[in-house]
Amino acid sequence: MPHATRTPPASFRLNTGAEIPSVGLGTWQAKPGEVAAAVTHALKAGYRHIDGALIYQNEEEVGQGIRASGVPRSDIFLTSKLWNTYHDKVEQCLDESLASLGVDYLDLYLIHWPVRLVPNESSKLLPVNPDGSRAVDRHWPMSKTWAAMEALLATGKVKAIGVSNWSIPYLEELEKTWTVVPAVNQVELHPFNPQHELKAWCDKRGILMEAYCPLGSTNSPLLSDPELNAIADKHSVSPATVLISYQPQRGCVVLPKSVSPARIDANLELITLDEEDMETLDGMAAKGKQQRVNTPLFGWDLGFDDWYPEQIKHKLANGGYRKTW
Ligand SMILES: NC(=O)c1ccc[n+]([C@@H]2O[C@H](COP(=O)([O-])OP(=O)(O)OC[C@H]3O[C@@H](n4cnc5c(N)ncnc54)[C@H](OP(=O)(O)O)[C@@H]3O)[C@@H](O)[C@H]2O)c1
């Protein structure tokens, strides 16, 4: 995976022509009472890119944080995501996010997962069947959701559209009907899950990859990795700085989440990794460290990973599997 040694770019260009800052503040699991202050601090510190979603249930506070920062809306790249229970009401979901955020457009709107969940009396957002499994609609064509996303562009309420959590088979299927190529595919990316093949597929079609969980998320299994720490020591920076710098240098937007002012500041400081560092980081998963940290229960039989119900039950019972959705 050859990489030219170069300073990580401060921004990328989407296939729409718009510029997107290469580091964005993540807002998932930023608790109520924390996220507004984090967003304000980040914008004052120089961030110009915020990544949110309806399912994070904190968009109102994200909007408050934006307004409190004094940074003009037009200077901020703002992303939200269509939640799984809204595949049949795409514009309604967008309108709910716009109202919560208190803005009249998004710079980027993503389909959060290629999965439709059917809301029922158990929940509007995370419905389950009587047996406890997620209420997945297995027959909903994603081409229909994407067509509704394409139609949003004409409303002016979104400047660009994209997808999230789409693997190659899902993208190949969508490619048969899309009239607008997704601007972005936001997926889990870090050295334990580099998704080189998916990145090559997206690069070829001008789809920019965005790295979520770049630090390995809460209770990260990455930060203590010896190879990562050796690279950090070599450059006299933290392992987090290496993980964040790695993504823009390989050509991906990076979305670290923090609610700590000091870490928000630190996460904006990128370094230039050398060829050897990049090779090490690129090769870690192939050496046996492959691991996903975000494995939702609606994904086990939908081709996102190799989990089967018995394995999930076993892992949950033994504390070895983190239930994220
Ligand atoms: N599209 C999707 O399906 C999807 C899924 C997951 C995530 N995302 C997006 O990607 C963003 C990032 O993912 P994530 O929030 O799961 O995980 P992450 O950014 O990989 O990690 C966040 C964790 O790392 C800690 N942290 C932050 N900066 C640090 C530093 N410099 N040193 C050590 N620890 C640090 C944070 O704690 P503190 O807050 O206390 O600093 C938090 O516990 C999300 O917030 C969300 O916007 C999207």
The ligand as a MOL file (V3000), in Angstrom:
LIG
                    3D

  0  0  0     0  0            999 V3000
M  V30 BEGIN CTAB
M  V30 COUNTS 48 52 0 0 0
M  V30 BEGIN ATOM
M  V30 1 N -21.6830 6.2290 10.7800 0
M  V30 2 C -21.6630 5.4460 11.8240 0
M  V30 3 O -22.3170 4.3860 11.8790 0
M  V30 4 C -20.8050 5.8220 12.9990 0
M  V30 5 C -20.5320 4.8640 13.9870 0
M  V30 6 C -19.7020 5.2340 15.0400 0
M  V30 7 C -19.1760 6.5140 15.0820 0
M  V30 8 N -19.4930 7.4490 14.1160 0 CHG=1
M  V30 9 C -18.9490 8.8410 14.1530 0
M  V30 10 O -17.5660 8.7970 14.3770 0
M  V30 11 C -17.2490 9.4890 15.5730 0
M  V30 12 C -16.0470 8.8580 16.2580 0
M  V30 13 O -16.3110 7.5430 16.6740 0
M  V30 14 P -16.4380 7.1660 18.2220 0
M  V30 15 O -16.9980 8.3160 18.9350 0
M  V30 16 O -17.1270 5.8730 18.3120 0 CHG=-1
M  V30 17 O -14.9670 6.8600 18.6800 0
M  V30 18 P -13.5210 7.5160 18.6220 0
M  V30 19 O -13.5290 8.9120 18.1400 0
M  V30 20 O -12.6670 6.5090 17.9500 0
M  V30 21 O -13.1470 7.4790 20.1760 0
M  V30 22 C -13.7970 8.2540 21.1170 0
M  V30 23 C -13.2670 7.8550 22.5020 0
M  V30 24 O -11.8880 8.1990 22.5800 0
M  V30 25 C -11.6930 9.1460 23.6450 0
M  V30 26 N -10.6720 10.1150 23.1650 0
M  V30 27 C -10.8620 11.1720 22.3580 0
M  V30 28 N -9.7060 11.7980 22.1020 0
M  V30 29 C -8.7390 11.1020 22.7600 0
M  V30 30 C -7.3430 11.2550 22.8780 0
M  V30 31 N -6.6970 12.2500 22.2770 0
M  V30 32 N -6.6670 10.3450 23.6480 0
M  V30 33 C -7.3320 9.3320 24.2680 0
M  V30 34 N -8.6570 9.1370 24.1880 0
M  V30 35 C -9.3660 10.0190 23.4370 0
M  V30 36 C -13.0440 9.7700 23.8880 0
M  V30 37 O -13.1990 10.1840 25.2300 0
M  V30 38 P -13.4810 11.7270 25.6440 0
M  V30 39 O -14.7130 12.1710 24.9370 0
M  V30 40 O -13.6540 11.6470 27.1350 0
M  V30 41 O -12.2630 12.4950 25.2380 0
M  V30 42 C -13.9720 8.5820 23.6000 0
M  V30 43 O -14.0250 7.7140 24.7180 0
M  V30 44 C -18.5570 9.4130 16.3840 0
M  V30 45 O -18.6040 10.3050 17.4520 0
M  V30 46 C -19.5550 9.6540 15.2990 0
M  V30 47 O -19.6310 11.0300 14.9710 0
M  V30 48 C -20.2810 7.0950 13.0700 0
M  V30 END ATOM
M  V30 BEGIN BOND
M  V30 1 1 1 2
M  V30 2 2 2 3
M  V30 3 1 2 4
M  V30 4 1 4 5
M  V30 5 2 4 48
M  V30 6 2 5 6
M  V30 7 1 6 7
M  V30 8 2 7 8
M  V30 9 1 8 9
M  V30 10 1 8 48
M  V30 11 1 9 10
M  V30 12 1 9 46
M  V30 13 1 10 11
M  V30 14 1 11 12
M  V30 15 1 11 44
M  V30 16 1 12 13
M  V30 17 1 13 14
M  V30 18 2 14 15
M  V30 19 1 14 16
M  V30 20 1 14 17
M  V30 21 1 17 18
M  V30 22 2 18 19
M  V30 23 1 18 20
M  V30 24 1 18 21
M  V30 25 1 21 22
M  V30 26 1 22 23
M  V30 27 1 23 24
M  V30 28 1 23 42
M  V30 29 1 24 25
M  V30 30 1 25 26
M  V30 31 1 25 36
M  V30 32 1 26 27
M  V30 33 1 26 35
M  V30 34 2 27 28
M  V30 35 1 28 29
M  V30 36 1 29 30
M  V30 37 2 29 35
M  V30 38 1 30 31
M  V30 39 2 30 32
M  V30 40 1 32 33
M  V30 41 2 33 34
M  V30 42 1 34 35
M  V30 43 1 36 37
M  V30 44 1 36 42
M  V30 45 1 37 38
M  V30 46 2 38 39
M  V30 47 1 38 40
M  V30 48 1 38 41
M  V30 49 1 42 43
M  V30 50 1 44 45
M  V30 51 1 44 46
M  V30 52 1 46 47
M  V30 END BOND
M  V30 END CTAB
M  END
